[in-house]
Amino acid sequence: MKKFRGILYGGDYNPNQWPKEIWKEDMRIFKNAHINSATINVFSWAKLQPSEDLYDFSQLDEIIAMLSEENYEIVLATSTGALPAWMVAKYPEVARTDYEGRHHKFGQRHNACPNSPVFQKFSAALAGKLAQRYGSNPHVKCWHISNEYGGDCYCENCEKAFRVWLKEKYKTIGALNKAWNMEFWGHTVYDWDEIVLPNVLSEGFGNDRTAFAGISIDYRRFNSDGMLSNYKNERDAIREFDKETPITTNLMGTYKGLDYFKWAKEMDIISWDNYPSYNTPWSESAMCHDLMRGLKNAPFMLMEQTPSQQNWQPYNSLKRPGQMRAQSYQTIAHGADTIQFFQLRRSVGACEKFHGAVIAHAGTENTRVFREVQQLGEELERLGDILPGSVNEAKTGIVFDWDNYWALEYTSGPSVDLTYVKHIHAYYEYFYDKNIAVNLIPVDADFSSYQLIVAPVLYMVKEGMAEALEEFVKNGGTLVLTYMSGIVGESDNVHLGGYPGPLRKLAGVWVEEIDALAPEQFNEVVMTSQKTYSCGLVCDLMHLEGAECLGTYGTDFYEGMPAVTHNRFGKGHVYYVGTHIEKQGLYEILNIVVNSAAVESIVSDGDGLEIVCRKTQDSKIYFVMNFSEVQQPIPALFYQCQDLLSGEIVSENTLLKKYDVYIFERKVGVSYGK
């Protein structure tokens, strides 16, 4: 595979939107910002193929020739993220039908039916022609297929394809009826052609509400697989002509629609777009980075972030001075080998005209944003020989599973507030605050690589999962389970015999009932430490079956019943948290867990700072970042170390202001004072 030269630094560039006299000025300005790459051709299908039988690469030839002459690394997109108008006019079935059953006309983007043979034919053909024409260019360092895959379609093409997908999965109509529990409401089907899509015209009554979760979860799986097939079609067309250049598409963090762990198996490198809002916790951004790195357990690309302002969120605040730089280093700390922006020059019109860019509408370098981009570019240029290829390591894994994501949020009860990512983040935040390295991992990960596995709201336990977790704990691992775990199998049918189903023996508890508390209601958990914490949302009413009680409920008719438990299983430990407990209480529980698992922080005195470590064969590279409002002292581990960014030798008197970043390299076997 081709390699990047150092750290890729650049972003989305659309010279086709500008007259040619602007192009030369762009090249000068980008060089001044130490930009070394450009992502091009993202939305150019209509330009490249003005009609069914005609292709026109003349302008793209000029753009690629210019970037090659200027020695830029090129991320070349296939342009298939938005349909050309002629295709929809001639083949209207290529457009999507929405959840309400309305067939769309030409417009917007991500507007193709993934199961349209017309779309599949033309998109693969275009990708192949691009690869044939430009694949041998040494400056083309990465292929970028489509753009931000997402959405769904409910047309006749999809319905027919769904039936084929179901036949392959279930083999018989009887197995399908059993999986979906179609005896309920007398919905038994006797022929594959009787199956209809689960939209608002059938079983659905809201994007996350359905009468039959089995069919809706399967449709999520089918839709993810269908778009993945689109990606693979274009990838394979490229590979006919280009065997070496890595191929990717830009993912979107915890985006619900696609099973990214399944997608990752088909991608050469993970890339993603990071767009936190004005009030997104820094821990949530870090979690998304760790998830993207965890998809392949390897460094990833940041394909998009804004240099400052976004345009599509309800409140599009400017990034404060130093914020973009600090955000970029957080991204690199968690595994990115590139920093790329959307966009390099601000668009003159349409819905993204107010989205931030390296070159603003003023068209000058004399802006705060440009100066910050320039500073970061100069620093990344110097770090280019040190960081690429280094990796993040962790002994703690947090399970993230798209099937659970879909199933938990389709379930009818016990509470509408049971959302998946929120509960994953509640546990992740502890490890973030304690500077304990974490990998976000799939349910089929190699658990033996970890000392501690945390599996919040593991609602759906599929075949083999319980056995894998039992093996992990039996051999000495520590496992954390929570409320709403072990409830259903792959088709959302309940594991009979008492909650948490196949995890019951492992946890050493039996959950008899689950109470749901409205937002204004709460209970208490009284820990064995005698500290009392508020809890709410759901409360498991459980009985001990070998586990010991670490905390009990403080009020209501289940006062005194276990709320938090610990069970010894083989050589390991299982902790079960039966309610959504306030942050301080959760942290007390996880302190016990971490001590049990012998998991350590990266540094012992880094409270108030985010500290992340990437490793090479002979060194450790530490990122020390302050995202808090108050100044923080440098940890003692780094006294007398030299900051790679400023050259400063730090001491016990060094304080980090908000958005300050220090990077230290400590060679293995070298003494650094304290």
ABEGO torsion letter per residue (X at the ends): XBBBBEBBBEEBBBAAABBAAAAAAAAAAAAAAGBABBBBGABAAAAABABAABBBAAAAAAAAAAAAAAGBBBBBBAGAABBBAAAAAABAAABBBBAAGBBBBBEEBGABBAABAAAAAAAAAAAAAAAAAAAABAABABBBBEBGBEEBBABAAAAAAAAAAAAAAAGBAAAAAAAAGAABGGABBABAAABBBBBAABABBEAABBABAAAAAAAAAAAAAAAAAAAAAAAAAAAAABAABBBBBBBAEABAABBAAAAAAABABBBBBBBBBAABBAAAAAAAAAAAAAAAGBBBBBABBBABBBAABABBBBBBBGAAAAAAAAAAAAGBABBBBOBABBBABEAAAABBBABBAAGBABBAAAAAAAAAAAAAAAAAAAABGBBBBBABBBBBBAAAAAAAAABBOABAABBAAAAAAAAAAAAAAAGBBBBBBBAABBAAABABBBBBGBABBBBGAAAAAAAAAAAGBBBBBBBGBGABBAAGBBBBGEOAEAAAAAAGBBBABBBBBBAABBBBBBBAAGBBBBBBGBBBBBBBBGBBBABBBABEAABGBBABBBBBBEABBBBBBABBBBAAAAAAAAAAAAAAAGBBBABAAABGBBBBBBBBAABBBBBBBBABABBBBBBAAABGBBBAAAGBBBBAABBBBBGBBBBBBBBBGBBAEX
